[in-house]
Amino acid sequence: MPASSTKGASGAGGSAAGATPVAGAPAAGGAPAPVAASSLLPVGSVAPVFTATAHDGHVVDLAKLKGHYVVLYFYPKDDTPGCTKEACEFRDTWGVLQKQGVAVYGVSTQGMASHQAFAEKHHIPFPLIPDEKGALAAQYQVPVLDGKARRITYLIGPDGRIRQVWPSVNPIGHAAEVMKAIGLAPMPAK
């Protein structure tokens, strides 16, 4: 759970008839609506600082990561098809990312035990942050619906500012997109 921040959570209200729906609220047919990039933290803004304990006991302190790229990806649920694909693609590029000093953190609303089991089952080498109360999601303006964070990725630059935001992530190929945004050659497809 996040212990400190420099930016407070932003609230989300309901929508009245005829009003614009809340970003990420279910669209007609029950599928989540796309999250509008304008509802997320903008590129160029200072990334909210946080401290959290990951599934492996690693204490993540964003303030101490200045000078490095940080990939902060929010995902809905451990061990589901899309979330597993996304985590495994980051796992498969981990060697290259780590050599370049890039920190990768997965964040979802599951607890420590769920993250530990997910990481062990799929050999995830990077920290997964439990955000059971959605406090970190709120700091980054990531909608949480039915207890699950939307799939959104922030790339934080070495200067501590947001370099790129992916408001609608396709888990297949996402790690390659992130690598390209950092200026690294994507891994060849297996």
N, C-alpha and C positions, 0 to 999 in steps of 0.2 A: 504494500500500500504506500502511496506517496506520503512522505513525511513533511515536505515543504515545497513551496512554490513561489514564484515571483508574479504569477498572474492568477487571478481567481477564476473560478468556474463560471461559465456563461449559462444562463438558464434557457430553457426552451419552453415556449408556451403552446397551448393547443391552438386549433384553428377554428374560426367561426365560419358559418356558411358563406361561401363566396371568397373567403380569405385564402391566401397562399398557404398550402399545407406545410407543416414543420418538416425541415430537411430530414429525409430518411424515414418519414412516416409511411405506413403501407399505402401503396397505390391501389387503384381499382384492381380487383382480382387477388388481393392479399400479398402480392410481391412487394418487397421494399422499393420505394421510389429511389431514383438516383439521388445522391447527396450533391447539392449544389456546391461548387468550389467556393462560391462567395460566402457560404455559411461556415467555412473552415478557416483556420488561421491563414493569413495571406503570406505568400512568398515575400521574403525580405523582413518579415517580423521576427522579433527575438523569440526563440523557442522557450516556452515556459520551463523553468528549472524545476526539477523534482529529485527526490531521493526515494528509492524503493528497494526492497529485497526481492531478488529473483528466485526462481524455483530451486536453483543450485546453491543458494546461500549468498551469492554474489550481491554486494550492495552496489546498486546503480546510482551514481550521483552525476547528473547531467552537467553540472557546473565544472566537474573535474575532467570532462571530455572535450573541452575546448581545444582546438588544434587538430581535431579528428572529425571525419564525417561520421554521422550517427544515422542509422536507419531505424526509425521507430514505426513498426507496423502493427496496426490494430487488426485483430481478426475475431470472428464470431465465437468459435468454439473448438476446443481441443479435439483432435482425433475424428474430425468430420472430413469428408472427401476434399473439399476446396481448401480448407485450412491445413490439412495434411500435405497437399500438393505444394502450397505456398511455402510452408516450413521446410519441406524437403528440398525445394529448389534453393532456398537460402542455405540450407545445410550443404548442398552440393557445390555451392560457390563460396562456401565459408573459407576455404584455404586461401583463395585469391583475395577475398575481402580482408581477412585477418592480416595477411602479409602487407596490405596497403594501409593498415591501421584503422580500418572501417569497423565501427561497433554496430552490431545488429541486435535489436531487442524486439521480441514479439510480446504483444500485450493483449490479454483478453480478460473477461470477467470471471473465468474459472479460478479456483483456489490453488494453493500450493500443491496439494496432493494430485490434482488433475494435471497440472503442468509437469510435475515430476514423472508421472506415468506416461504422458504424451512424449516427453523428451527421451525417456528411456526406451520406449517402444520404437521410436523412429530415429534414434541416435542424433538428436538435435544438439549441436555443440555450443549454441549461443544461449544466453539467458532469456527465459520467458518470465514476464512480470505479471503476477496476479493483480487484478484490478477489480476485486469483488464488489466494491461499492461504486465503481465507475468514476472515481475521483480523477484519475489520470485521463480518462476519456473526456471528462468535462473540461479539464485544463486545455486539452487540444481540440475542443469543440467537436468531438467525435460522437455522433448520435448512438445511444444505447437503446435498443428496442427489444422488448421481451427479455431483458436481462443479458442481451448479447450486443457487443460493440460491432459497429459497421466495419467493413473491410476497407480501411483507409491507411495510406502510408505517408509519412513525413520523412523527407531527407533533410537533415540538419547539417549545415556546413561547418567547417572548422572555426568560423567566427561566431558560432552559436545562433546563427539566423537560419530561418527556414529557406532552403534552396529550391525545393520542389515538393508539391503535394499531389498525390494520386487520390482523387476523391472517389473513384470507381475502379477498383482493382480486379483484373482477371488474374487469378492465382497462377495460371499457366503462362509462363514467360515473364512474370513480374520481377523475379530476381535479375533477369537479364536487362529489363528496363532500368532498374535501379543502378546496376553496374554501368550501363551506358551513360546515365545521368551524371555519374561520378567521373566518367572518363576512362573506365576500365573496359577491356574487351570482354564481352559475354563468353561464358563457357560454351563449347560446342555441345549441341544436343546429343543426348545419349540414345 
